[in-house]
Amino acid sequence: MDSVNHYRSGFRSIAGDDEPSAPKHQRGRIVHTAAEVWRFAIVGSVGFAVEAVILTVLVRAGDWGLYEARLLSFSLAVSATWALNRRFTFTHRSSANRKREYARYFTVQSVGALLNLGVYSAFLLQWPSLGAWPVLPLAAGSLSAMVFNFLGVRFFAFTGSSVGI
C-alpha cells in the first residue's frame, strides 16, 4: 500500500480531487486564448461568406473578371473581419490608432493569403495526385494561413490598449 501511495504522490488524480496541474492564472490564459481562437475562426467564417457573396455577385451580375472581382471581394472581406475581430475577438488589444491597426491587419491578411496559395501550390506540386481531391491542399493552405493570421493579428495588428469603438 505504501508503494501505491508513493507512486500516486507524483501524479495528479484523474478525478480532480488533487490540486490542478496548472496554476489558476495559467489556466485562465489558456481559456482566454482558446476563446480568442474560437472567435477568430467564427469571424473568419463570416469573412469567407462576405467574400463569397461579393465575388459571386460581381462575377455573375456585374460582369467583372474573376481576378478583379477577387481583389475587391478580398479587400471588403478583410475590412469586415478587421471590424469584427476588433469588436469581438481582440477588444482588449484594440488600438486608438485605427489606421495603423488596419494597415497592419491588412498586411497580415495579405501575407496569409499568399501563404495559403503557396501551401496549396506546394502540396499540388509535391503530390500531383491531390489534383483529384483539391480540397485537401486547400485545407492545408487554409489551416496554415489561419494559424499565421491569428498569430500575426494578435501580436502585430492588435497591440494597443483597450479602447471603445
Backbone hydrogen bonds in HBPLUS format (Angstrom, degrees):
<---DONOR---> <-ACCEPTOR-->    atom                        ^
c    i                          cat <-CA-CA->   ^        H-A-AA   ^      H-
h    n   atom  resd res      DA  || num        DHA   H-A  angle D-A-AA Bond
n    s   type  num  typ     dist DA aas  dist angle  dist       angle   num
A0005-ASN N   A0001-MET O   3.03 MM   4  6.33 165.2  2.05 155.3 158.5     1
A0006-HIS N   A0002-ASP O   2.85 MM   4  5.99 156.5  1.91 148.1 155.3     2
A0007-TYR N   A0003-SER O   2.90 MM   4  5.97 152.6  1.98 137.6 145.3     3
A0008-ARG N   A0004-VAL O   2.92 MM   4  6.17 160.5  1.95 152.5 157.2     4
A0009-SER N   A0005-ASN O   3.04 MM   4  6.09 136.4  2.24 139.8 150.5     5
A0011-PHE N   A0008-ARG O   2.99 MM   3  5.33 166.3  2.01 117.6 122.0     6
A0016-GLY N   A0013-SER O   3.14 MM   3  5.32 153.8  2.21 101.3 109.3     7
A0026-GLN N   A0023-PRO O   3.03 MM   3  5.43 124.7  2.35 107.7 121.6     8
A0027-ARG N   A0023-PRO O   3.06 MM   4  6.42 161.3  2.10 158.1 163.9     9
A0028-GLY N   A0024-LYS O   2.92 MM   4  6.16 155.1  1.98 149.6 156.9    10
A0029-ARG N   A0025-HIS O   3.07 MM   4  6.29 150.9  2.16 138.9 145.8    11
A0030-ILE N   A0026-GLN O   2.96 MM   4  6.23 157.3  2.01 150.4 156.7    12
A0031-VAL N   A0027-ARG O   2.91 MM   4  6.12 164.3  1.93 153.6 157.6    13
A0032-HIS N   A0028-GLY O   2.88 MM   4  6.02 157.8  1.93 144.6 151.4    14
A0033-THR N   A0029-ARG O   2.86 MM   4  6.03 163.4  1.89 149.7 153.8    15
A0034-ALA N   A0030-ILE O   2.89 MM   4  6.06 160.8  1.93 149.1 154.9    16
A0035-ALA N   A0031-VAL O   2.94 MM   4  6.14 152.1  2.02 145.2 152.8    17
A0036-GLU N   A0032-HIS O   2.96 MM   4  6.28 150.2  2.05 144.7 153.2    18
A0037-VAL N   A0033-THR O   2.90 MM   4  6.21 160.9  1.94 154.4 158.9    19
A0038-TRP N   A0034-ALA O   2.97 MM   4  6.18 162.0  2.00 148.2 153.0    20
A0039-ARG N   A0035-ALA O   2.92 MM   4  6.14 168.7  1.93 152.5 155.2    21
A0040-PHE N   A0036-GLU O   2.79 MM   4  5.91 157.5  1.84 150.9 158.1    22
A0041-ALA N   A0037-VAL O   2.92 MM   4  6.15 153.6  1.99 148.6 155.1    23
A0042-ILE N   A0038-TRP O   3.01 MM   4  6.33 155.5  2.08 149.3 156.2    24
A0043-VAL N   A0039-ARG O   2.88 MM   4  6.11 166.3  1.90 153.9 157.5    25
A0044-GLY N   A0040-PHE O   2.86 MM   4  6.04 152.1  1.94 142.8 151.4    26
A0045-SER N   A0041-ALA O   2.96 MM   4  6.24 144.7  2.09 142.1 150.9    27
A0045-SER N   A0042-ILE O   3.10 MM   3  5.08 120.5  2.47  93.7 108.4    28
A0046-VAL N   A0042-ILE O   3.04 MM   4  6.43 152.3  2.12 148.1 155.6    29
A0047-GLY N   A0043-VAL O   2.84 MM   4  6.14 157.0  1.89 150.4 157.4    30
A0048-PHE N   A0044-GLY O   2.88 MM   4  6.15 148.7  1.98 143.2 151.4    31
A0049-ALA N   A0045-SER O   3.06 MM   4  6.34 158.7  2.10 145.2 150.2    32
A0050-VAL N   A0046-VAL O   2.89 MM   4  6.20 159.8  1.93 154.6 160.2    33
A0051-GLU N   A0047-GLY O   2.92 MM   4  6.12 167.1  1.94 150.3 153.8    34
A0052-ALA N   A0048-PHE O   2.82 MM   4  5.99 161.2  1.85 152.4 158.2    35
A0053-VAL N   A0049-ALA O   2.96 MM   4  6.11 164.9  1.99 152.5 155.7    36
A0054-ILE N   A0050-VAL O   3.05 MM   4  6.20 173.7  2.05 155.0 157.1    37
A0055-LEU N   A0051-GLU O   2.86 MM   4  5.86 165.5  1.88 151.4 156.3    38
A0056-THR N   A0052-ALA O   2.99 MM   4  6.02 163.8  2.02 144.2 149.2    39
A0057-VAL N   A0053-VAL O   2.93 MM   4  6.10 166.7  1.94 155.2 158.9    40
A0058-LEU N   A0054-ILE O   2.92 MM   4  6.04 168.2  1.94 153.8 157.4    41
A0059-VAL N   A0055-LEU O   3.00 MM   4  6.12 161.6  2.04 150.8 155.8    42
A0060-ARG N   A0056-THR O   2.86 MM   4  5.84 167.3  1.87 152.4 156.7    43
A0061-ALA N   A0057-VAL O   2.83 MM   4  5.26 144.8  1.96 133.2 144.8    44
A0062-GLY N   A0057-VAL O   3.09 MM   5  6.46 139.5  2.26 148.2 155.2    45
A0064-TRP N   A0058-LEU O   2.97 MM   6  5.52 168.7  1.99 142.7 142.5    46
A0069-ALA N   A0065-GLY O   2.95 MM   4  5.93 163.5  1.98 151.0 156.3    47
A0070-ARG N   A0066-LEU O   3.10 MM   4  6.11 143.9  2.23 128.1 138.0    48
A0071-LEU N   A0067-TYR O   3.01 MM   4  6.26 150.7  2.10 144.7 151.1    49
A0072-LEU N   A0068-GLU O   3.27 MM   4  6.62 162.2  2.30 149.5 152.8    50
A0073-SER N   A0069-ALA O   2.84 MM   4  6.01 168.2  1.86 154.6 158.7    51
A0074-PHE N   A0070-ARG O   2.85 MM   4  5.78 158.8  1.89 144.8 150.7    52
A0075-SER N   A0071-LEU O   3.10 MM   4  6.20 162.7  2.13 141.2 146.2    53
A0076-LEU N   A0072-LEU O   2.96 MM   4  6.19 162.1  1.99 155.0 159.4    54
A0077-ALA N   A0073-SER O   2.92 MM   4  6.01 152.6  2.00 142.9 151.0    55
A0078-VAL N   A0074-PHE O   2.86 MM   4  6.07 157.5  1.91 153.6 159.6    56
A0079-SER N   A0075-SER O   3.05 MM   4  6.28 155.2  2.11 141.8 148.6    57
A0080-ALA N   A0076-LEU O   2.96 MM   4  6.21 154.5  2.03 143.8 150.6    58
A0081-THR N   A0077-ALA O   2.87 MM   4  6.13 163.3  1.90 152.5 156.7    59
A0082-TRP N   A0078-VAL O   2.84 MM   4  5.98 152.2  1.92 147.8 155.8    60
A0083-ALA N   A0079-SER O   3.12 MM   4  6.34 167.8  2.13 147.7 150.2    61
A0084-LEU N   A0080-ALA O   2.99 MM   4  6.22 162.3  2.02 150.0 155.3    62
A0085-ASN N   A0081-THR O   2.74 MM   4  5.72 165.1  1.76 148.0 153.2    63
A0086-ARG N   A0082-TRP O   2.83 MM   4  5.85 153.8  1.90 147.0 154.9    64
A0087-ARG N   A0083-ALA O   3.04 MM   4  6.16 147.1  2.16 138.4 146.8    65
A0088-PHE N   A0084-LEU O   2.73 MM   4  5.80 165.3  1.76 158.8 162.7    66
A0089-THR N   A0085-ASN O   2.98 MM   4  4.60 133.4  2.21 109.9 123.8    67
A0090-PHE N   A0085-ASN O   2.74 MM   5  5.82 173.7  1.74 165.9 164.8    68
A0093-ARG N   A0090-PHE O   2.87 MM   3  5.16 151.5  1.96 111.0 120.6    69
A0094-SER N   A0091-THR O   3.30 MM   3  5.35 162.7  2.34 104.0 109.2    70
A0160-GLY N   A0093-ARG O   2.88 MM  67  5.04 114.2  2.32 160.2 143.6    71
A0101-GLU N   A0097-ASN O   3.06 MM   4  6.27 165.1  2.08 152.4 157.2    72
A0102-TYR N   A0098-ARG O   2.78 MM   4  5.88 163.9  1.80 152.3 156.4    73
A0103-ALA N   A0099-LYS O   2.91 MM   4  6.08 162.6  1.94 149.2 154.3    74
A0104-ARG N   A0100-ARG O   2.97 MM   4  6.19 162.0  2.00 151.6 156.2    75
A0105-TYR N   A0101-GLU O   2.85 MM   4  6.04 157.2  1.90 147.5 154.9    76
A0106-PHE N   A0102-TYR O   2.77 MM   4  5.97 167.8  1.79 158.2 160.5    77
A0107-THR N   A0103-ALA O   2.99 MM   4  6.14 154.5  2.05 142.6 149.8    78
A0108-VAL N   A0104-ARG O   2.94 MM   4  6.20 166.6  1.95 154.1 156.8    79
A0109-GLN N   A0105-TYR O   2.94 MM   4  6.18 167.0  1.96 155.4 159.0    80
A0110-SER N   A0106-PHE O   2.89 MM   4  6.04 150.5  1.98 145.2 153.4    81
A0111-VAL N   A0107-THR O   2.95 MM   4  6.22 164.8  1.98 156.6 160.0    82
A0112-GLY N   A0108-VAL O   2.84 MM   4  6.03 156.4  1.89 149.2 156.9    83
A0113-ALA N   A0109-GLN O   2.90 MM   4  6.12 145.5  2.02 140.1 148.9    84
A0114-LEU N   A0110-SER O   3.07 MM   4  6.42 153.2  2.15 145.9 152.6    85
A0115-LEU N   A0111-VAL O   2.85 MM   4  6.15 154.8  1.91 150.4 158.0    86
A0116-ASN N   A0112-GLY O   2.85 MM   4  6.04 158.8  1.90 147.5 153.3    87
A0117-LEU N   A0113-ALA O   3.04 MM   4  6.30 164.4  2.06 147.5 150.6    88
A0118-GLY N   A0114-LEU O   2.80 MM   4  5.99 154.2  1.87 146.4 154.7    89
A0119-VAL N   A0115-LEU O   2.84 MM   4  6.06 165.5  1.87 161.1 162.6    90
A0120-TYR N   A0116-ASN O   3.00 MM   4  6.13 165.0  2.03 150.4 155.2    91
A0121-SER N   A0117-LEU O   2.88 MM   4  6.04 164.4  1.90 148.8 153.1    92
A0122-ALA N   A0118-GLY O   2.82 MM   4  5.98 158.6  1.86 147.0 153.7    93
A0123-PHE N   A0119-VAL O   2.93 MM   4  6.11 161.5  1.96 152.8 156.8    94
A0124-LEU N   A0120-TYR O   3.15 MM   4  6.44 159.6  2.19 147.1 152.5    95
A0125-LEU N   A0121-SER O   2.83 MM   4  6.09 150.2  1.92 150.7 159.7    96
A0126-GLN N   A0122-ALA O   2.84 MM   4  5.95 160.8  1.87 150.3 155.7    97
A0127-TRP N   A0123-PHE O   2.80 MM   4  5.78 160.1  1.84 149.4 155.5    98
A0130-LEU N   A0127-TRP O   2.89 MM   3  5.77 166.4  1.90 129.2 133.7    99
A0131-GLY N   A0128-PRO O   2.99 MM   3  5.75 166.3  2.01 121.5 125.3   100
A0132-ALA N   A0129-SER O   3.21 MM   3  6.07 168.2  2.23 119.8 122.3   101
A0133-TRP N   A0130-LEU O   2.81 MM   3  4.99 144.3  1.94 104.8 116.3   102
A0136-LEU N   A0133-TRP O   3.02 MM   3  6.02 161.8  2.06 132.6 135.5   103
A0138-LEU N   A0134-PRO O   3.05 MM   4  6.15 153.3  2.12 145.7 154.1   104
A0139-ALA N   A0135-VAL O   2.81 MM   4  5.91 152.0  1.89 140.2 147.0   105
A0140-ALA N   A0136-LEU O   3.04 MM   4  6.33 157.7  2.09 148.8 154.7   106
A0141-GLY N   A0137-PRO O   2.92 MM   4  6.10 162.3  1.95 148.2 152.7   107
A0142-SER N   A0138-LEU O   2.83 MM   4  5.99 161.3  1.86 151.0 156.9   108
A0143-LEU N   A0139-ALA O   2.86 MM   4  5.95 164.1  1.89 150.5 154.6   109
A0144-SER N   A0140-ALA O   3.04 MM   4  6.14 162.8  2.07 145.1 150.2   110
A0145-ALA N   A0141-GLY O   2.94 MM   4  6.09 163.4  1.96 149.0 154.0   111
A0146-MET N   A0142-SER O   2.82 MM   4  5.98 151.2  1.90 145.8 154.5   112
A0147-VAL N   A0143-LEU O   3.07 MM   4  6.30 164.8  2.10 152.6 154.9   113
A0148-PHE N   A0144-SER O   3.02 MM   4  6.25 170.8  2.03 152.0 154.9   114
A0149-ASN N   A0145-ALA O   2.70 MM   4  5.77 168.3  1.71 153.3 157.4   115
A0150-PHE N   A0146-MET O   2.86 MM   4  5.94 163.4  1.89 148.8 153.5   116
A0151-LEU N   A0147-VAL O   3.07 MM   4  6.25 177.5  2.07 156.0 156.9   117
A0152-GLY N   A0148-PHE O   2.77 MM   4  5.86 159.8  1.81 152.3 159.4   118
A0153-VAL N   A0149-ASN O   2.83 MM   4  5.91 171.5  1.84 153.7 155.8   119
A0154-ARG N   A0150-PHE O   2.91 MM   4  5.90 153.4  1.98 146.5 155.0   120
A0155-PHE N   A0151-LEU O   2.98 MM   4  5.97 159.8  2.02 147.3 151.6   121
A0156-PHE N   A0152-GLY O   2.74 MM   4  5.29 136.8  1.92 140.4 150.5   122
A0158-PHE N   A0153-VAL O   2.81 MM   5  5.82 172.9  1.82 160.4 161.7   123
